[in-house]
Amino acid sequence: MSTAAYSSTTMPSSAVGAEPFWLSKKFAINLFLGWTFIVSIPFIIHAIANGIGYIFFDISQHRSFRTVPIQATTLGIASHMMFMGTMHLLAPVQLYLGFNGKNRPWHRNLGKVFFACAFIGSTSGWIYVLFNGQLGDGINTNSVALYGAVIFFCAYKGLQAIRAKRFNEHKEWAIRLFALGISSWLFRVIHINWYFTLGDFGANTYWKQVLISYGFYLIPLAGIEVFFRMKRAGMFKNTPSWAPLAMAVAGGVFLTTGSTPLLLGYLQHGFMGLG
């Protein structure tokens, strides 16, 4: 019997023409989540450390909007940074556990912490906006208010879905919350990548301030909504096998180029000294 004939008769049909694991969607998702977690660790430390610093230490000299600190303002911004920083920490971990079906008790318990951080972090952001008043022409302040409202709504819908055991719906809300959970970091990443690619184009203009102030969380959410609708319409059935990996690598490069200067800045100025 020839080698070819032997192979065709002894190998399982499922193994014939099987794609390597590194081209699978599962590998691409895990690669993106893992790399997102790694490159954002400095920002997570920065957010939580600053939140603690606002309450227990005098770090107001690092923040221009703290020139006239009010107790409610201090509590609001401190809680916002601590709980949103923790939400950012848990976002890729929760998505990893959920997608891979690993450690369900951990996923369930960390999920409770994650939702609590979403509710408290968004509410404390509103408290900051309420007591701090307008920042500049008000665009960033209004953006923070809307950002908190969107987080609160998505967290409510995600919690509602899991309590009703609508798991597919819960997964979609979890993906939205992942994007929202890392959005404060994305704001800085987008800023840096803008200057890498476009330089001073649009600098100090109203339209750029609007675009970045609102776009850092609304644009990812819009992209996610388009993806969900294309998936439901079956538009990804003929997608090339290398597409998920290519998207994961492209996303990883974008996050790396945008976060490396942040890391260098934190190392130079300290994690509690850079906005």
N, C-alpha and C positions, 0 to 999 in steps of 0.2 A: 504494500500500500504506500502511495506517495505521501510526502509530508503534508501537502496541501489537503489531500483527502483525509488524512488522519486528523488534521486540525479542524476541518469542517465537521467531522463526525464526533469529535470528543469535546470540543469547547462548547460551553453553554451558549444558547442563542443570544442571551442578554449581554454576553461579553463581547460578541462580535461587533466590531465597529464602535465600541464604547469610548466615550470621550474621556480624556484625563481629568482627574479631579480638579486640577488648577484652572480648568476652563469652565467649571460648573458655577452656577449661580450662587450656590452655598459658599464656595470658596471666595467669590468676589465680594459677597456681602460681609463675610467675616473679616476679610482683608481690610475693607473700607472701615468697618466699625473699630477694628483693632488699631488701625493707624490713626483714625480720628481721636481715639482715646489717648494714644501716646503723645501726639503732637499738641494736644490741648491741655495736658497736665499742668504746664506752667501757668496757664490762664486760670485753671481751676484753683490752684494754690493762691494765685493773686486775688481772686474774687473772695474766697473764704477768709483769707488772711486780712483783707481790707475790711470785710464785714465785722470780724472780731475786733480789728483795730479801732473801728469807729466807736465801739462800746467801751472797750477796756483801755485804749491808748489814745493819745492825742496825735492824730495823723491829719488833722484838718489842713495843715499847710500844703498838703499834696492836692487839695481839691479847691478850685476857685469858688465853687458854689457853696463851700462851707465857711465863707468869710463871716457870715452871721448865723451860726448854727442854732437850731431850735431843737428841743428835745425830741419832738415828734419826727422832725426831719432826720435827725440822727438815727432814731430807731427804725424809721422807714427804709433809709438807704442801707443801713447795716443788715437788717433782716433780708432785704431784697438781694443783696450780694451774697450773704451766707446761704440762703435757701436756693437761690438760682444757681449758685456755684455747686451746691450739692446735687441739684437737679441735673446740671451738666455732667457731673461725675457719674450719675446713675444712668443717664440716657443711653449711652452706647452699651453699658453692661446689661440693662434691661432688654434692649433690642436683641442683643446677642443671645441671652438666655431664652427669650421668647422664640426667636427664629430657629434655634437649634433644639428646642424642647429639653433643655438641660436644667437640672436642679429646680424643679417646679416649686418646691417650698421656698427656696431662695427668691425665685422670680416673684412669687406671690407676696412675700414679706417685704422685699425691696420695692415692689410695686406700690405698697401702701405708703412707704416713705417717699417714693417718687411723687405720688399724687399729692401728699401732704405738702411737699416742697413746692409743687406747682401752685397750689391754692394760696399758701402763705407768701410765697415769693411774688406772685402777681398782686395780691392784696397789699403787701408792704410797698410795692412799687407805686400803687395808687396813693398810699399815704404820703410817700415822698413827693409826688406830683402835687398833691393837695396843699401841703404845708410849705413846699419850696417855691411855689409860684412858677412864673415863666422863666425859661432858660433861653436867653438870646431872643429870637423872634418867636419862640414858642413851638417851633417845629419838633425839636427833639423831645420836649416835654409832652406834647400831644402824642407823639409816637410812642413814648413810654406808656402812656395811659391806654392807648389802643393795644399795644403789645401785651400788657397785663390782661386786658379783656379777652384777647384771643387765647392766651394761655389758659385762663380760667375756664372759658367755654370748652376748649378742646379737652381739658382735664375732666370736666364734668361729663362730657359725652363719652370719653374713654372709660370712666368709672361706671357710668350708666350701662354701657355695653357689656362690660365684664360681669356686672351684677346680674344682668339678664342672660348671661352665657351666650351672647352673640359674639363668638370668638373672632370671626373674620372682620366684623365691624370694629371690634376692640383693637385688632392688629393695625387697621388703617389709622385709627386715632392715635395709637402708640407711635406710628411712623411720623405723624404730624407733630406729636409732642417731642419726639426726638429732635426734629428740626428746630422747634421752638426752644428746646432745652439748651441747645448749643448756639443759639442765635446771637447772644451777647458777644460771644467769641467771634462768630462769623462777621459781626459788624466791623471788628478790627481787622480781620483777615481780608475782607472785601476792600477796606480802605487801603491796606498795604498793596494788594494786588492791583488796585486802580493806579497807584503811582508807579508801580513796576511797568505797567503796560501803556498807560496814557499820560504819565508824567503830571504836569500841572494843568492838564486840560480840564476845564470846568471848575478850577479852584475858586473857592469863595463865591460861587454862584448859587442862586436860590434853587435852581432846578437840581443841581447835584446834591444839595443838602436834603431836599425832599426825597430824591431817589435813594440815597443811602440811609437816611433816617427811617424811612418806612420799608425800603426794599430789602433790608437785611433779614427780615422775617417774612414779609409778604411774598417776595419773589420765590424763595424756597417752597413756601406753602402752595403757591400757584403752580410751580413745577410738579409738586406731588399730586395735586388735583388732576392735572393733565395726564400724568402717568397712570393714575387710578382709572380714569375714564378710557384711556387707550387700552389698558389691560382688559377691562371689562368688555371692550369691543373686539377683543381678540387680535389686536394689531401687532402683538409681539410673537406670534406663532412661528414666523419665518425669520426671526432675528438670528444673525450669525452667532455661532457658539462662542466667539471671542468677545462679543459685545459687552457682557457683564464685567469681564475682567478689564477691558479697555476703559469702561466708565469708572470702575473702582480706581484704576491707576490715575486717570485724569483728575478725578476728584481728590485723590491723595496728593498729587503734585500741586494742585491749587491750594489745598490746605497747608501744605508744607512751605510753599513760597510765602504765604501770607502769615504764617505763625513763627517762622524762624527769626525775623526781626523783633517780634514780641519777646521771644526767649532771650535774645541778646540784650534787649532793653531791661528786662527783669533782672538779668544777671548784673547789669551795670548799675541800675538804680535801686534794686531791691524789689521784692514782690509787693511791698506796701508803698512803693514810691512812684509807680508808673500807672497812669490811667488806662 
